[in-house]
């Protein structure tokens, strides 16, 4: 049986540029590096960066993105630092909890989010999306 996400692999054009972004801008720890890739860690997340010359640096026109947890206490300073560094934003937050939506150097859509599934569901119970159903004892 599956137990969770094991790791994420992101295709990148420039390994050096991406390692700098994830390590220096986002606080990942570099665990290993080779000619065409690198392994980084953030908490229990294992991130693989893999060089792929066919990767376009333009963000895809879809909503798929990767969200990282951040504390409310750290959120403001984190956002101010990334904005000060000119990191591009791809969306303005309109959902529960503070979120900052930004792009990495290869156009991968990322998010720093204050909140959890429990806080999101609590908000949705108060203001559900169209045709939303809940599948737990609290919804009975």
Rosetta blueprint (number, residue, H / E / L):
1 X L
2 X L
3 X L
4 X L
5 X L
6 X L
7 X L
8 X E
9 X E
10 X E
11 X E
12 X E
13 X L
14 X L
15 X H
16 X H
17 X H
18 X H
19 X H
20 X H
21 X H
22 X H
23 X H
24 X H
25 X H
26 X L
27 X L
28 X L
29 X E
30 X E
31 X E
32 X E
33 X E
34 X E
35 X L
36 X L
37 X E
38 X E
39 X E
40 X E
41 X E
42 X E
43 X L
44 X L
45 X E
46 X E
47 X E
48 X E
49 X E
50 X E
51 X E
52 X L
53 X L
54 X L
55 X L
56 X L
57 X L
58 X L
59 X L
60 X L
61 X L
62 X L
63 X L
64 X L
65 X L
66 X E
67 X E
68 X E
69 X E
70 X L
71 X L
72 X H
73 X H
74 X H
75 X H
76 X H
77 X H
78 X H
79 X H
80 X H
81 X H
82 X H
83 X H
84 X H
85 X L
86 X L
87 X L
88 X L
89 X E
90 X E
91 X E
92 X L
93 X L
94 X L
95 X L
96 X L
97 X L
98 X L
99 X E
100 X E
101 X E
102 X E
103 X E
104 X L
105 X L
106 X L
107 X L
108 X L
109 X E
110 X E
111 X E
112 X E
113 X E
114 X L
115 X L
116 X L
117 X H
118 X H
119 X H
120 X H
121 X H
122 X H
123 X H
124 X H
125 X H
126 X H
127 X L
128 X L
129 X L
130 X L
131 X L
132 X L
133 X L
134 X L
135 X L
136 X L
137 X H
138 X H
139 X H
140 X L
